[in-house]
């Protein structure tokens, strides 16, 4: 009777081990974490091009990416990780001068 459960248990452990091994692979791929917030983008009239001298790099709400040219985030667009540094929306607020 005890031997009947070994194959199911082995299968469960192998599947669980494979799932755990895949976590770092999924976490380190850029596509796994990339997301947009289309509803918020539409309501704030987001565009990938600047409006004059107003762009995301000089906006108080912008969260820069790893490098200045990488996509970043926005404090207004919750969960959005694909905000262009040269983008613009109606929520733009100038960074205060020191």
Steps between C-alpha positions, in 0.01 A plus 500: 500500500783736587667449161193623309565862605865522394445587130248774584727639767802494268300674227386767746855562623641518146228740384536715811878506463475606137255777591730630772798487263311715246432787743840673448475455123160671486602770748808603304339526160389849416175380344382341822493834680408731214149636513290793391194661652292571188204652683713754683704574187183580307352719773825699534547517119846339519716519187852371427614841371563819700282809496747781444748494788264290714602134511514226762869553582425843649171395666466462875292181457753310281696207644808452275613163367846350547657736247375839377378345172323199658126492557396602848190525711263767623359573845163574339484193271498226764653175374621657175866421434516610136497880521727660239749760632397729213128437553240749622155503662266752656620404851841658423638711787837676480774390737549788748818703448739506794 
